[in-house]
């Protein structure tokens, strides 16, 4: 007889509490619906941003030498 394995615990990305990373955790990798909603709200309000390198403006006149 095999023992059911314990789900792996991962830190919740929002609050850091341990959260089971298993199919029965409806909010994985978050610990709760509240943390999942807080993360979604942060993305929606653009608090999380991916940095981009500035590129020269294509419409700018060429630099004088």
PDB file with SEQRES, HELIX, SHEET and CRYST1 records, atoms N, CA, C and O in Angstrom:
SEQRES   1 A   65  UNK UNK UNK UNK UNK UNK UNK UNK UNK UNK UNK UNK UNK          
SEQRES   2 A   65  UNK UNK UNK UNK UNK UNK UNK UNK UNK UNK UNK UNK UNK          
SEQRES   3 A   65  UNK UNK UNK UNK UNK UNK UNK UNK UNK UNK UNK UNK UNK          
SEQRES   4 A   65  UNK UNK UNK UNK UNK UNK UNK UNK UNK UNK UNK UNK UNK          
SEQRES   5 A   65  UNK UNK UNK UNK UNK UNK UNK UNK UNK UNK UNK UNK UNK          
HELIX    1 AA1 UNK A   33  UNK A   44  1                                  12    
SHEET    1 AA1 2 UNK A   8  UNK A  11  0                                        
SHEET    2 AA1 2 UNK A  18  UNK A  21 -1                                        
CRYST1    1.000    1.000    1.000  90.00  90.00  90.00 P 1           1          
ATOM      1  N   UNK A   1       0.846  -1.181   0.000  1.00  0.00           N  
ATOM      2  CA  UNK A   1       0.000   0.000   0.000  1.00  0.00           C  
ATOM      3  C   UNK A   1       0.887   1.239   0.000  1.00  0.00           C  
ATOM      4  O   UNK A   1       1.819   1.344   0.798  1.00  0.00           O  
ATOM      5  N   UNK A   2       0.599   2.157  -0.882  1.00  0.00           N  
ATOM      6  CA  UNK A   2       1.393   3.378  -0.951  1.00  0.00           C  
ATOM      7  C   UNK A   2       0.720   4.491  -0.172  1.00  0.00           C  
ATOM      8  O   UNK A   2      -0.504   4.617  -0.148  1.00  0.00           O  
ATOM      9  N   UNK A   3       1.542   5.277   0.451  1.00  0.00           N  
ATOM     10  CA  UNK A   3       1.051   6.408   1.218  1.00  0.00           C  
ATOM     11  C   UNK A   3       0.819   7.594   0.296  1.00  0.00           C  
ATOM     12  O   UNK A   3       1.635   7.841  -0.593  1.00  0.00           O  
ATOM     13  N   UNK A   4      -0.268   8.336   0.479  1.00  0.00           N  
ATOM     14  CA  UNK A   4      -0.425   9.545  -0.331  1.00  0.00           C  
ATOM     15  C   UNK A   4       0.675  10.536   0.051  1.00  0.00           C  
ATOM     16  O   UNK A   4       0.931  10.775   1.231  1.00  0.00           O  
ATOM     17  N   UNK A   5       1.307  11.098  -0.952  1.00  0.00           N  
ATOM     18  CA  UNK A   5       2.390  12.037  -0.663  1.00  0.00           C  
ATOM     19  C   UNK A   5       1.816  13.381  -0.226  1.00  0.00           C  
ATOM     20  O   UNK A   5       0.736  13.789  -0.654  1.00  0.00           O  
ATOM     21  N   UNK A   6       2.566  14.049   0.634  1.00  0.00           N  
ATOM     22  CA  UNK A   6       2.138  15.365   1.100  1.00  0.00           C  
ATOM     23  C   UNK A   6       2.382  16.364  -0.023  1.00  0.00           C  
ATOM     24  O   UNK A   6       3.398  16.275  -0.711  1.00  0.00           O  
ATOM     25  N   UNK A   7       1.466  17.316  -0.222  1.00  0.00           N  
ATOM     26  CA  UNK A   7       1.695  18.309  -1.274  1.00  0.00           C  
ATOM     27  C   UNK A   7       2.896  19.192  -0.928  1.00  0.00           C  
ATOM     28  O   UNK A   7       3.169  19.479   0.238  1.00  0.00           O  
ATOM     29  N   UNK A   8       3.581  19.599  -1.949  1.00  0.00           N  
ATOM     30  CA  UNK A   8       4.727  20.488  -1.759  1.00  0.00           C  
ATOM     31  C   UNK A   8       4.205  21.847  -1.334  1.00  0.00           C  
ATOM     32  O   UNK A   8       3.233  22.346  -1.899  1.00  0.00           O  
ATOM     33  N   UNK A   9       4.846  22.447  -0.339  1.00  0.00           N  
ATOM     34  CA  UNK A   9       4.460  23.782   0.117  1.00  0.00           C  
ATOM     35  C   UNK A   9       5.394  24.803  -0.518  1.00  0.00           C  
ATOM     36  O   UNK A   9       6.613  24.636  -0.527  1.00  0.00           O  
ATOM     37  N   UNK A  10       4.797  25.857  -1.044  1.00  0.00           N  
ATOM     38  CA  UNK A  10       5.559  26.954  -1.637  1.00  0.00           C  
ATOM     39  C   UNK A  10       5.135  28.244  -0.952  1.00  0.00           C  
ATOM     40  O   UNK A  10       4.007  28.332  -0.466  1.00  0.00           O  
ATOM     41  N   UNK A  11       6.005  29.244  -0.899  1.00  0.00           N  
ATOM     42  CA  UNK A  11       5.597  30.514  -0.294  1.00  0.00           C  
ATOM     43  C   UNK A  11       4.598  31.245  -1.196  1.00  0.00           C  
ATOM     44  O   UNK A  11       4.788  31.327  -2.409  1.00  0.00           O  
ATOM     45  N   UNK A  12       3.564  31.758  -0.605  1.00  0.00           N  
ATOM     46  CA  UNK A  12       2.573  32.541  -1.341  1.00  0.00           C  
ATOM     47  C   UNK A  12       3.274  33.783  -1.894  1.00  0.00           C  
ATOM     48  O   UNK A  12       3.959  34.477  -1.144  1.00  0.00           O  
ATOM     49  N   UNK A  13       3.119  34.079  -3.188  1.00  0.00           N  
ATOM     50  CA  UNK A  13       3.780  35.251  -3.762  1.00  0.00           C  
ATOM     51  C   UNK A  13       3.342  36.581  -3.148  1.00  0.00           C  
ATOM     52  O   UNK A  13       4.071  37.569  -3.233  1.00  0.00           O  
ATOM     53  N   UNK A  14       2.172  36.616  -2.538  1.00  0.00           N  
ATOM     54  CA  UNK A  14       1.668  37.869  -1.975  1.00  0.00           C  
ATOM     55  C   UNK A  14       2.065  38.050  -0.521  1.00  0.00           C  
ATOM     56  O   UNK A  14       2.607  39.094  -0.157  1.00  0.00           O  
ATOM     57  N   UNK A  15       1.804  37.045   0.326  1.00  0.00           N  
ATOM     58  CA  UNK A  15       2.039  37.218   1.761  1.00  0.00           C  
ATOM     59  C   UNK A  15       3.188  36.377   2.314  1.00  0.00           C  
ATOM     60  O   UNK A  15       3.663  36.630   3.421  1.00  0.00           O  
ATOM     61  N   UNK A  16       3.636  35.381   1.552  1.00  0.00           N  
ATOM     62  CA  UNK A  16       4.759  34.562   1.990  1.00  0.00           C  
ATOM     63  C   UNK A  16       4.394  33.350   2.838  1.00  0.00           C  
ATOM     64  O   UNK A  16       5.259  32.535   3.159  1.00  0.00           O  
ATOM     65  N   UNK A  17       3.127  33.225   3.200  1.00  0.00           N  
ATOM     66  CA  UNK A  17       2.720  32.046   3.979  1.00  0.00           C  
ATOM     67  C   UNK A  17       2.845  30.797   3.131  1.00  0.00           C  
ATOM     68  O   UNK A  17       2.726  30.871   1.908  1.00  0.00           O  
ATOM     69  N   UNK A  18       3.086  29.636   3.758  1.00  0.00           N  
ATOM     70  CA  UNK A  18       3.162  28.397   2.975  1.00  0.00           C  
ATOM     71  C   UNK A  18       1.808  28.063   2.351  1.00  0.00           C  
ATOM     72  O   UNK A  18       0.769  28.142   3.007  1.00  0.00           O  
ATOM     73  N   UNK A  19       1.839  27.694   1.086  1.00  0.00           N  
ATOM     74  CA  UNK A  19       0.620  27.330   0.361  1.00  0.00           C  
ATOM     75  C   UNK A  19       0.869  26.002  -0.340  1.00  0.00           C  
ATOM     76  O   UNK A  19       1.918  25.821  -0.959  1.00  0.00           O  
ATOM     77  N   UNK A  20      -0.078  25.069  -0.254  1.00  0.00           N  
ATOM     78  CA  UNK A  20       0.112  23.797  -0.946  1.00  0.00           C  
ATOM     79  C   UNK A  20       0.052  23.975  -2.451  1.00  0.00           C  
ATOM     80  O   UNK A  20      -0.888  24.569  -2.979  1.00  0.00           O  
ATOM     81  N   UNK A  21       1.058  23.457  -3.138  1.00  0.00           N  
ATOM     82  CA  UNK A  21       1.077  23.509  -4.595  1.00  0.00           C  
ATOM     83  C   UNK A  21       0.540  22.175  -5.080  1.00  0.00           C  
ATOM     84  O   UNK A  21       1.297  21.272  -5.438  1.00  0.00           O  
ATOM     85  N   UNK A  22      -0.777  22.071  -5.085  1.00  0.00           N  
ATOM     86  CA  UNK A  22      -1.453  20.822  -5.436  1.00  0.00           C  
ATOM     87  C   UNK A  22      -2.763  21.146  -6.142  1.00  0.00           C  
ATOM     88  O   UNK A  22      -3.313  22.231  -5.958  1.00  0.00           O  
ATOM     89  N   UNK A  23      -3.266  20.221  -6.944  1.00  0.00           N  
ATOM     90  CA  UNK A  23      -4.513  20.471  -7.686  1.00  0.00           C  
ATOM     91  C   UNK A  23      -5.704  20.837  -6.804  1.00  0.00           C  
ATOM     92  O   UNK A  23      -6.616  21.528  -7.259  1.00  0.00           O  
ATOM     93  N   UNK A  24      -5.711  20.384  -5.549  1.00  0.00           N  
ATOM     94  CA  UNK A  24      -6.852  20.699  -4.694  1.00  0.00           C  
ATOM     95  C   UNK A  24      -6.787  22.112  -4.103  1.00  0.00           C  
ATOM     96  O   UNK A  24      -7.733  22.530  -3.435  1.00  0.00           O  
ATOM     97  N   UNK A  25      -5.699  22.858  -4.330  1.00  0.00           N  
ATOM     98  CA  UNK A  25      -5.626  24.259  -3.913  1.00  0.00           C  
ATOM     99  C   UNK A  25      -6.095  25.106  -5.098  1.00  0.00           C  
ATOM    100  O   UNK A  25      -5.350  25.314  -6.055  1.00  0.00           O  
ATOM    101  N   UNK A  26      -7.316  25.582  -5.025  1.00  0.00           N  
ATOM    102  CA  UNK A  26      -7.929  26.324  -6.131  1.00  0.00           C  
ATOM    103  C   UNK A  26      -7.202  27.631  -6.448  1.00  0.00           C  
ATOM    104  O   UNK A  26      -7.365  28.172  -7.542  1.00  0.00           O  
ATOM    105  N   UNK A  27      -6.405  28.144  -5.513  1.00  0.00           N  
ATOM    106  CA  UNK A  27      -5.750  29.440  -5.713  1.00  0.00           C  
ATOM    107  C   UNK A  27      -4.247  29.303  -5.945  1.00  0.00           C  
ATOM    108  O   UNK A  27      -3.538  30.309  -5.932  1.00  0.00           O  
ATOM    109  N   UNK A  28      -3.747  28.102  -6.155  1.00  0.00           N  
ATOM    110  CA  UNK A  28      -2.295  27.922  -6.264  1.00  0.00           C  
ATOM    111  C   UNK A  28      -1.692  28.828  -7.314  1.00  0.00           C  
ATOM    112  O   UNK A  28      -2.311  28.993  -8.365  1.00  0.00           O  
ATOM    113  N   UNK A  29      -0.586  29.399  -7.120  1.00  0.00           N  
ATOM    114  CA  UNK A  29       0.370  29.221  -6.028  1.00  0.00           C  
ATOM    115  C   UNK A  29       0.079  30.097  -4.810  1.00  0.00           C  
ATOM    116  O   UNK A  29       0.900  30.171  -3.896  1.00  0.00           O  
ATOM    117  N   UNK A  30      -1.075  30.758  -4.785  1.00  0.00           N  
ATOM    118  CA  UNK A  30      -1.434  31.616  -3.657  1.00  0.00           C  
ATOM    119  C   UNK A  30      -2.048  30.798  -2.538  1.00  0.00           C  
ATOM    120  O   UNK A  30      -2.483  29.666  -2.750  1.00  0.00           O  
ATOM    121  N   UNK A  31      -2.084  31.379  -1.336  1.00  0.00           N  
ATOM    122  CA  UNK A  31      -2.639  30.652  -0.195  1.00  0.00           C  
ATOM    123  C   UNK A  31      -4.147  30.852  -0.072  1.00  0.00           C  
ATOM    124  O   UNK A  31      -4.823  30.053   0.576  1.00  0.00           O  
ATOM    125  N   UNK A  32      -4.681  31.906  -0.683  1.00  0.00           N  
ATOM    126  CA  UNK A  32      -6.109  32.197  -0.542  1.00  0.00           C  
ATOM    127  C   UNK A  32      -6.603  33.022  -1.719  1.00  0.00           C  
ATOM    128  O   UNK A  32      -5.819  33.545  -2.510  1.00  0.00           O  
ATOM    129  N   UNK A  33      -7.906  33.123  -1.814  1.00  0.00           N  
ATOM    130  CA  UNK A  33      -8.505  33.954  -2.853  1.00  0.00           C  
ATOM    131  C   UNK A  33      -8.132  35.424  -2.650  1.00  0.00           C  
ATOM    132  O   UNK A  33      -7.955  36.162  -3.619  1.00  0.00           O  
ATOM    133  N   UNK A  34      -8.014  35.842  -1.399  1.00  0.00           N  
ATOM    134  CA  UNK A  34      -7.658  37.225  -1.090  1.00  0.00           C  
ATOM    135  C   UNK A  34      -6.275  37.571  -1.660  1.00  0.00           C  
ATOM    136  O   UNK A  34      -6.107  38.620  -2.282  1.00  0.00           O  
ATOM    137  N   UNK A  35      -5.290  36.696  -1.449  1.00  0.00           N  
ATOM    138  CA  UNK A  35      -3.942  36.948  -1.961  1.00  0.00           C  
ATOM    139  C   UNK A  35      -3.928  36.921  -3.487  1.00  0.00           C  
ATOM    140  O   UNK A  35      -3.233  37.716  -4.119  1.00  0.00           O  
ATOM    141  N   UNK A  36      -4.686  36.020  -4.069  1.00  0.00           N  
ATOM    142  CA  UNK A  36      -4.758  35.951  -5.532  1.00  0.00           C  
ATOM    143  C   UNK A  36      -5.362  37.237  -6.102  1.00  0.00           C  
ATOM    144  O   UNK A  36      -4.882  37.761  -7.107  1.00  0.00           O  
ATOM    145  N   UNK A  37      -6.415  37.741  -5.457  1.00  0.00           N  
ATOM    146  CA  UNK A  37      -7.056  38.977  -5.912  1.00  0.00           C  
ATOM    147  C   UNK A  37      -6.141  40.181  -5.722  1.00  0.00           C  
ATOM    148  O   UNK A  37      -6.118  41.075  -6.568  1.00  0.00           O  
ATOM    149  N   UNK A  38      -5.390  40.219  -4.630  1.00  0.00           N  
ATOM    150  CA  UNK A  38      -4.455  41.319  -4.396  1.00  0.00           C  
ATOM    151  C   UNK A  38      -3.387  41.346  -5.483  1.00  0.00           C  
ATOM    152  O   UNK A  38      -3.015  42.423  -5.950  1.00  0.00           O  
ATOM    153  N   UNK A  39      -2.889  40.189  -5.891  1.00  0.00           N  
ATOM    154  CA  UNK A  39      -1.887  40.108  -6.947  1.00  0.00           C  
ATOM    155  C   UNK A  39      -2.472  40.570  -8.281  1.00  0.00           C  
ATOM    156  O   UNK A  39      -1.826  41.317  -9.017  1.00  0.00           O  
ATOM    157  N   UNK A  40      -3.681  40.132  -8.592  1.00  0.00           N  
ATOM    158  CA  UNK A  40      -4.337  40.552  -9.829  1.00  0.00           C  
ATOM    159  C   UNK A  40      -4.546  42.062  -9.841  1.00  0.00           C  
ATOM    160  O   UNK A  40      -4.354  42.709 -10.870  1.00  0.00           O  
ATOM    161  N   UNK A  41      -4.937  42.620  -8.705  1.00  0.00           N  
ATOM    162  CA  UNK A  41      -5.132  44.061  -8.601  1.00  0.00           C  
ATOM    163  C   UNK A  41      -3.839  44.830  -8.819  1.00  0.00           C  
ATOM    164  O   UNK A  41      -3.848  45.903  -9.423  1.00  0.00           O  
ATOM    165  N   UNK A  42      -2.726  44.292  -8.331  1.00  0.00           N  
ATOM    166  CA  UNK A  42      -1.431  44.947  -8.528  1.00  0.00           C  
ATOM    167  C   UNK A  42      -1.057  44.964 -10.007  1.00  0.00           C  
ATOM    168  O   UNK A  42      -0.539  45.964 -10.502  1.00  0.00           O  
ATOM    169  N   UNK A  43      -1.314  43.874 -10.711  1.00  0.00           N  
ATOM    170  CA  UNK A  43      -1.050  43.855 -12.154  1.00  0.00           C  
ATOM    171  C   UNK A  43      -1.977  44.819 -12.885  1.00  0.00           C  
ATOM    172  O   UNK A  43      -1.538  45.546 -13.776  1.00  0.00           O  
ATOM    173  N   UNK A  44      -3.250  44.830 -12.515  1.00  0.00           N  
ATOM    174  CA  UNK A  44      -4.222  45.681 -13.194  1.00  0.00           C  
ATOM    175  C   UNK A  44      -3.920  47.167 -12.993  1.00  0.00           C  
ATOM    176  O   UNK A  44      -4.170  47.978 -13.885  1.00  0.00           O  
ATOM    177  N   UNK A  45      -3.387  47.521 -11.834  1.00  0.00           N  
ATOM    178  CA  UNK A  45      -3.065  48.928 -11.573  1.00  0.00           C  
ATOM    179  C   UNK A  45      -1.636  49.275 -11.992  1.00  0.00           C  
ATOM    180  O   UNK A  45      -1.144  50.366 -11.705  1.00  0.00           O  
ATOM    181  N   UNK A  46      -0.981  48.344 -12.667  1.00  0.00           N  
ATOM    182  CA  UNK A  46       0.368  48.528 -13.206  1.00  0.00           C  
ATOM    183  C   UNK A  46       1.426  48.776 -12.145  1.00  0.00           C  
ATOM    184  O   UNK A  46       2.403  49.477 -12.408  1.00  0.00           O  
ATOM    185  N   UNK A  47       1.254  48.210 -10.937  1.00  0.00           N  
ATOM    186  CA  UNK A  47       2.302  48.301  -9.923  1.00  0.00           C  
ATOM    187  C   UNK A  47       3.454  47.361 -10.253  1.00  0.00           C  
ATOM    188  O   UNK A  47       4.585  47.597  -9.829  1.00  0.00           O  
ATOM    189  N   UNK A  48       3.181  46.305 -11.000  1.00  0.00           N  
ATOM    190  CA  UNK A  48       4.231  45.411 -11.465  1.00  0.00           C  
ATOM    191  C   UNK A  48       4.550  45.822 -12.895  1.00  0.00           C  
ATOM    192  O   UNK A  48       3.653  45.887 -13.735  1.00  0.00           O  
ATOM    193  N   UNK A  49       5.794  46.093 -13.172  1.00  0.00           N  
ATOM    194  CA  UNK A  49       6.187  46.503 -14.517  1.00  0.00           C  
ATOM    195  C   UNK A  49       7.424  45.743 -14.934  1.00  0.00           C  
ATOM    196  O   UNK A  49       8.264  45.389 -14.107  1.00  0.00           O  
ATOM    197  N   UNK A  50       7.524  45.501 -16.203  1.00  0.00           N  
ATOM    198  CA  UNK A  50       8.696  44.874 -16.777  1.00  0.00           C  
ATOM    199  C   UNK A  50       9.562  45.993 -17.343  1.00  0.00           C  
ATOM    200  O   UNK A  50       9.099  46.757 -18.190  1.00  0.00           O  
ATOM    201  N   UNK A  51      10.821  46.103 -16.887  1.00  0.00           N  
ATOM    202  CA  UNK A  51      11.655  47.185 -17.394  1.00  0.00           C  
ATOM    203  C   UNK A  51      11.989  46.986 -18.874  1.00  0.00           C  
ATOM    204  O   UNK A  51      12.179  45.861 -19.335  1.00  0.00           O  
ATOM    205  N   UNK A  52      12.055  48.079 -19.595  1.00  0.00           N  
ATOM    206  CA  UNK A  52      12.412  48.028 -21.012  1.00  0.00           C  
ATOM    207  C   UNK A  52      13.569  48.986 -21.254  1.00  0.00           C  
ATOM    208  O   UNK A  52      13.703  50.004 -20.575  1.00  0.00           O  
ATOM    209  N   UNK A  53      14.388  48.649 -22.216  1.00  0.00           N  
ATOM    210  CA  UNK A  53      15.486  49.531 -22.588  1.00  0.00           C  
ATOM    211  C   UNK A  53      14.941  50.622 -23.502  1.00  0.00           C  
ATOM    212  O   UNK A  53      14.142  50.354 -24.399  1.00  0.00           O  
ATOM    213  N   UNK A  54      15.375  51.834 -23.268  1.00  0.00           N  
ATOM    214  CA  UNK A  54      14.947  52.945 -24.104  1.00  0.00           C  
ATOM    215  C   UNK A  54      15.574  52.796 -25.485  1.00  0.00           C  
ATOM    216  O   UNK A  54      16.754  52.466 -25.602  1.00  0.00           O  
ATOM    217  N   UNK A  55      14.791  53.037 -26.524  1.00  0.00           N  
ATOM    218  CA  UNK A  55      15.299  52.984 -27.886  1.00  0.00           C  
ATOM    219  C   UNK A  55      15.242  54.387 -28.470  1.00  0.00           C  
ATOM    220  O   UNK A  55      14.395  55.188 -28.075  1.00  0.00           O  
ATOM    221  N   UNK A  56      16.127  54.691 -29.397  1.00  0.00           N  
ATOM    222  CA  UNK A  56      16.086  56.025 -29.989  1.00  0.00           C  
ATOM    223  C   UNK A  56      14.774  56.246 -30.734  1.00  0.00           C  
ATOM    224  O   UNK A  56      14.207  55.319 -31.314  1.00  0.00           O  
ATOM    225  N   UNK A  57      14.316  57.462 -30.706  1.00  0.00           N  
ATOM    226  CA  UNK A  57      13.074  57.823 -31.379  1.00  0.00           C  
ATOM    227  C   UNK A  57      13.295  57.828 -32.890  1.00  0.00           C  
ATOM    228  O   UNK A  57      14.163  58.547 -33.385  1.00  0.00           O  
ATOM    229  N   UNK A  58      12.530  57.042 -33.616  1.00  0.00           N  
ATOM    230  CA  UNK A  58      12.690  56.949 -35.070  1.00  0.00           C  
ATOM    231  C   UNK A  58      12.308  58.238 -35.789  1.00  0.00           C  
ATOM    232  O   UNK A  58      12.766  58.475 -36.906  1.00  0.00           O  
ATOM    233  N   UNK A  59      11.487  59.065 -35.175  1.00  0.00           N  
ATOM    234  CA  UNK A  59      11.035  60.303 -35.802  1.00  0.00           C  
ATOM    235  C   UNK A  59      11.984  61.471 -35.547  1.00  0.00           C  
ATOM    236  O   UNK A  59      11.798  62.548 -36.113  1.00  0.00           O  
ATOM    237  N   UNK A  60      12.989  61.277 -34.711  1.00  0.00           N  
ATOM    238  CA  UNK A  60      13.918  62.354 -34.372  1.00  0.00           C  
ATOM    239  C   UNK A  60      14.819  62.639 -35.569  1.00  0.00           C  
ATOM    240  O   UNK A  60      15.189  61.725 -36.307  1.00  0.00           O  
ATOM    241  N   UNK A  61      15.173  63.920 -35.759  1.00  0.00           N  
ATOM    242  CA  UNK A  61      16.089  64.232 -36.868  1.00  0.00           C  
ATOM    243  C   UNK A  61      17.467  63.633 -36.594  1.00  0.00           C  
ATOM    244  O   UNK A  61      17.829  63.446 -35.432  1.00  0.00           O  
ATOM    245  N   UNK A  62      18.241  63.328 -37.633  1.00  0.00           N  
ATOM    246  CA  UNK A  62      19.559  62.754 -37.417  1.00  0.00           C  
ATOM    247  C   UNK A  62      20.469  63.744 -36.699  1.00  0.00           C  
ATOM    248  O   UNK A  62      20.359  64.955 -36.891  1.00  0.00           O  
ATOM    249  N   UNK A  63      21.358  63.224 -35.879  1.00  0.00           N  
ATOM    250  CA  UNK A  63      22.276  64.074 -35.128  1.00  0.00           C  
ATOM    251  C   UNK A  63      23.284  64.710 -36.063  1.00  0.00           C  
ATOM    252  O   UNK A  63      23.777  64.065 -36.989  1.00  0.00           O  
ATOM    253  N   UNK A  64      23.594  65.996 -35.817  1.00  0.00           N  
ATOM    254  CA  UNK A  64      24.585  66.704 -36.632  1.00  0.00           C  
ATOM    255  C   UNK A  64      25.981  66.262 -36.199  1.00  0.00           C  
ATOM    256  O   UNK A  64      26.236  66.069 -35.011  1.00  0.00           O  
ATOM    257  N   UNK A  65      26.868  66.105 -37.155  1.00  0.00           N  
ATOM    258  CA  UNK A  65      28.226  65.669 -36.831  1.00  0.00           C  
ATOM    259  C   UNK A  65      29.113  66.820 -36.713  1.00  0.00           C  
ATOM    260  O   UNK A  65      30.303  66.658 -36.443  1.00  0.00           O  
TER     261      UNK A  65                                                      
END                                                                             
